[in-house]
């Protein structure tokens, strides 16, 4: 069972009551927001936009660009947002991308350095993200040389995909989307934004995009601005926009 501090519980209660005070949502400190919207729960692609908060107002940074998400669509994840019951829930292995509001974690890639102010992890051949619910390392990126080979036994997510899967470039650049930060078993793991294989190739639960879009995001993101990642079907976005203090989307940019 997850336990929240009193301020977060109060924030959730105020959100549910429809209060629109930015200071009362758990992501009130965020000044950068990546927003992905999809046509519905089962869509495997969507549109990504970026916003910066000036005072209490969100201002657009870039217009929408296409991304792909989980091949089964989206389902409610575990992040900064209050628990939701209307719609599917993200589970381990369901091929859905988590919906909700999430902190953005470390950036990772194949090279020694990346053009970003965010914390960066240079991946090695022994780095794995553990997607085995019974493991004490569940939902963490670990170095098998440090934690031991037994700790990553059964994991299916080697981070140097180029070395394990014949040159695969999808994790050449990416960042962690902090879904299920408390590593609740079977709630879903190893959720990233990363490079896509093609414009029509959906994912196992991540959000994928072109190298140019990824590079632009990484150069823009700043730890001091407490960036968050939002993914929602369009109808849910419109339902929650006011109470969750999300940016307004321009007319004609619904998806």
Secondary structure, 3 states (H helix, E strand, C coil): CCCCCHHHHHHHHHHHCCCCCHHHCCCCCCCEEEEEEECCCCCCEEEEEEEEEECCEEEEEEEEEEEECECCCEEECCCCCCCCCCCCECCCCCCCEEEEEEEEEEEEECCCCCCCCCCEEECCCCEEECCCCCCCCCCCEEEHHHHCHHHHCCCCEECCHHHHCCCCCCCCEEEEECCCCCCCCCCCCCCEEEECCCCCCCECCCEEECHHHHHHHHHHCCHHHCCEEEEEEHHHHHHHCCCCCCCCCCCCCCC
